[in-house]
Amino acid sequence: MMKFLSKIVFWLTGWKFVSVWPKELKKAVLIAIPHTSNWDLLYARAAFYLMDIPVKFTIKKEVMVGPLGWLIKSLGGIAIDRKRVSGKRKQTYTELMVNLLKETDELVIMVTPEGTRSYAPRWKSGFYHIALGADVPIVIGYLDYKKKEAGLGTILQPDGNMDAQIEELKAFGRTVTAKYPEKGIK
């Protein structure tokens, strides 16, 4: 049903998807870029359905109640218990996502590295630590509003050289046009 609705959204708005998810890739951190508008979620989510990407995203378990919880779960939401304790301390969000990836055979977690729809001169690095800790690749999922296309970009395996690798990901991000370019990757 969601794939059909996604086709309608793309047809009505003139968008297209230009990539195919590598079938052999069962686990990854998918970074969705750029993130400058609320429209990004609609187009990205539709594109991921059309590309058959089994993407999930994490959200606080407190939000996952009632009809809103059902809707979020149907869109790929995974409830995270941020009060979960490991030893004598609460686990970080990053630790929880690393564990999710390690505990499953197939999981693609979507993260927005900018962390905001406003201009962010520095990306949040949690996505990198998650991929490194779970030993999974980072894949770019992108939206190009100028071309009206959604696709996949760079796929890289984190090697611990975080600053250089994030710069490599950002370099790709500079090649696509955000809905609000002034808020995009510089």
Buried (B, 14 or more C-beta within 10 A) or exposed (E): EBEEEBEEBBEEEEBBBEBEBEEEBEBBBBBBBBBBBEBBBBBBBBBBBBBEBEBBBBBEBEEBEEEEBEEBBEBBBBBBEEEEEEEEEBBEBBBBBBBBBEEEEEBBBBBBBBBEBEBBEEBBBBBBBBBBBBEBBBBBBBBBBEEBBBBBBBEBEBEEEEEEBBEBBBEBBEEBBBBBBEBBBE
